[in-house]
Amino acid sequence: MPSEKRLARRAVLDESGLERARAMHPWIFRGNLRQIPQCAQGDLVAFTDMSGVIKGWGLWSDSALSIRVLTYGTKEPDQMGLLRERLTSALNWRKLWCPGEEAFRWVHGEADGLPGIIADLYGDVLSLQVSAAGWYRHIDKVAAVFRKVRKLSAIVLRNETKHLEKEGMPKEVKLLFGEMPKEPIKIKMGSVYELVDIEKGQKTGAYLDVRGVPDMISPLFKGARVLDCFSYQGHFGLHALAAGASEVVAVEQSQQAIDIAQKNLEINGLPRKMKWKCGNAFDIMRKMDSDRERFDLVIMDPPPFSPAKGQVESARRGYKELAVRGFNRIKDGGHMVFLSCSHAFSREMLLSVLNDAARDACVSCRIALEIHQPIDHPALSSVPETDYLKGFVLGVRDQ
Ligand SMILES: C[S@@+](CC[C@H](N)C(=O)[O-])C[C@H]1O[C@@H](n2cnc3c(N)ncnc32)[C@H](O)[C@@H]1O
């Protein structure tokens, strides 16, 4: 490439941008650029200090998050070579930590050195989300590299997340390789089987980040009456019934998820002791206040109320309302599992909301367990925003 072109593909960082790069933060924002490169969405660009020394390379985006860093140092990376190397390393991490699991997250974006890629494996079917144009423009090559690293029967692109338009990418679900599974596929998840709809299920098909939680709380299930709020396809309730719960009441607004949950009961040969309340959990919990039903275990696993910093206050209100209503439904001596998957809502914020809610509900809480995202969804120690899933298991007593 002629040298003027090479120079044009350089972004010059200001002092605080350099500071972030030195701290190995993989995002460079527009506000940290002294000079914007002349390049197209998705191009591989170099970033330099103010004297022109190359500090690293990343994928360019015309949005506020301008560069997703791929490598540090002067040498221009071979993008597909780097992808292959990092996919192999990511898979080795899962082989080490999740041996024998049928479904797991193979690639967790920045934490696997592959910002803009999320890849979940369900058996031999890969469900892929690509949120950076720098990967999307080579999507066929990307799919081919995945197949070189592991045998796959299908690769499905599930690009439906927000912000895709900022990257100039369409929202779309499409088959990149193999055959689209005609039916939801049966996957062992923890100690039960679950049907996963790779084409139409939420996220990449299932919420893999909470798949290990039922095991952690299994001593609470035997004989318990369980309220599973935001139940999706019944993951918690299925485990509770399999471990001897007396009844599960599941609250979920998606009828499609409830239909699959019903089939999940059948394929596991579990007793029909799951009752569904389909609708908005806030309305249903308000109604339950007047019914005064009580449970031994209440599980709250809501969607992210605060994906970004601007929504923290409204998230706090939402979490608090759910927590107060949840506490009101727990028998004296029962337990509450409360999860938050909001990137911008810290562990301390969650604990403070739970404390406020406990005070309003006139209960006292002991922390039995703390929940983090699982090992196949690693957080980066240098990037607090990647530590998104937090939760507490609380023992609850009336005051
Ligand atoms: C984080 S997921 C729960 C995952 C689930 N616990 C599991 O183990 O698979 C949140 C779920 O809440 C549902 N949901 C979102 N908003 C809701 C609302 N206002 N009322 C009821 N359900 C809601 C979504 O359809 C989704 O299934």
The ligand as an SDF file (V2000), in Angstrom:
LIG
                    3D

 27 29  0  0  0  0  0  0  0  0999 V2000
  -32.6940  -12.1650   31.8200 C   0  0  0  0  0  0  0  0  0  0  0  0
  -33.9850  -13.0110   31.0390 S   0  0  0  0  0  0  0  0  0  0  0  0
  -34.3490  -14.2980   32.1640 C   0  0  0  0  0  0  0  0  0  0  0  0
  -33.5940  -15.5740   31.8810 C   0  0  0  0  0  0  0  0  0  0  0  0
  -34.0940  -16.7700   32.6510 C   0  0  0  0  0  0  0  0  0  0  0  0
  -34.0750  -16.5760   34.0700 N   0  0  0  0  0  0  0  0  0  0  0  0
  -33.3020  -18.0220   32.2900 C   0  0  0  0  0  0  0  0  0  0  0  0
  -32.7350  -18.6330   33.2120 O   0  0  0  0  0  0  0  0  0  0  0  0
  -33.2390  -18.3940   31.1130 O   0  0  0  0  0  0  0  0  0  0  0  0
  -35.3360  -11.9320   31.2070 C   0  0  0  0  0  0  0  0  0  0  0  0
  -36.6810  -12.4990   30.7760 C   0  0  0  0  0  0  0  0  0  0  0  0
  -37.6750  -11.5590   31.1850 O   0  0  0  0  0  0  0  0  0  0  0  0
  -38.6610  -11.4440   30.1890 C   0  0  0  0  0  0  0  0  0  0  0  0
  -39.2150  -10.1000   30.3980 N   0  0  0  0  0  0  0  0  0  0  0  0
  -38.6950   -8.9130   30.0420 C   0  0  0  0  0  0  0  0  0  0  0  0
  -39.4420   -7.9030   30.5200 N   0  0  0  0  0  0  0  0  0  0  0  0
  -40.4710   -8.4620   31.1940 C   0  0  0  0  0  0  0  0  0  0  0  0
  -41.5650   -7.9560   31.9340 C   0  0  0  0  0  0  0  0  0  0  0  0
  -41.7520   -6.6380   32.0790 N   0  0  0  0  0  0  0  0  0  0  0  0
  -42.4100   -8.8170   32.5000 N   0  0  0  0  0  0  0  0  0  0  0  0
  -42.2370  -10.1570   32.3860 C   0  0  0  0  0  0  0  0  0  0  0  0
  -41.2150  -10.7180   31.7100 N   0  0  0  0  0  0  0  0  0  0  0  0
  -40.3360   -9.8750   31.1250 C   0  0  0  0  0  0  0  0  0  0  0  0
  -37.9560  -11.6730   28.8870 C   0  0  0  0  0  0  0  0  0  0  0  0
  -38.8860  -12.1660   27.9310 O   0  0  0  0  0  0  0  0  0  0  0  0
  -36.9030  -12.7040   29.3090 C   0  0  0  0  0  0  0  0  0  0  0  0
  -37.4160  -13.9890   29.1050 O   0  0  0  0  0  0  0  0  0  0  0  0
  1  2  1  0
  2  3  1  0
  2 10  1  0
  3  4  1  0
  4  5  1  0
  5  6  1  0
  5  7  1  0
  7  8  2  0
  7  9  1  0
 10 11  1  0
 11 12  1  0
 11 26  1  0
 12 13  1  0
 13 14  1  0
 13 24  1  0
 14 15  1  0
 14 23  1  0
 15 16  2  0
 16 17  1  0
 17 18  1  0
 17 23  2  0
 18 19  1  0
 18 20  2  0
 20 21  1  0
 21 22  2  0
 22 23  1  0
 24 25  1  0
 24 26  1  0
 26 27  1  0
M  CHG  2   2   1   9  -1
M  END
$$$$
